[in-house]
Amino acid sequence: MTRRPAPSRRDAYRTFRTIQTRWMDNDIYGHMNNVVHYSLFDTAVNGWLVEEGVLDILAGDRVGLVVETGCRYHAEMAFPDIVTAGIRVARIGTSSVRYEVGLFRNEEETASAEGFFVHVYVDRRTRRPVPLDQPLRAALETIRNPAEG
């Protein structure tokens, strides 16, 4: 039997974004519904890309399409928790990026959930893959996980 990996600590991530949970994030079981975790991943990464000036969501000539996702849940979160999303880049390809995100509840040092998603960057109009441009590649390098090489 394979041993389940322990949750990562905050210091395993390269940059952080704080996100307030909402009343509607809780489900009938009293904790944050699993689908919300994916929304937080997307919000954290795309917010960072916009802040870095490498994503123009309205007029940019390229967009990142999610082609693969995954999540491992370690502990419950619920409204009114504050979630800190730790972000790092695991892999940078020609037209793709694998982001990894840890969600930390309030001031906790270990992740309540950890996930990943892969963006393939495509031309906004044709939806065909395009190489990452230099400004995007440079921004991604700043949060690349050194353990990934």
Beta strands, then each sheet from edge to edge (+ up, - down):
strand 1: 15-20
strand 2: 62-73
strand 3: 82-92
strand 4: 96-105
strand 5: 113-123
sheet 1: 1+ 3- 4+ 5- 2+
end
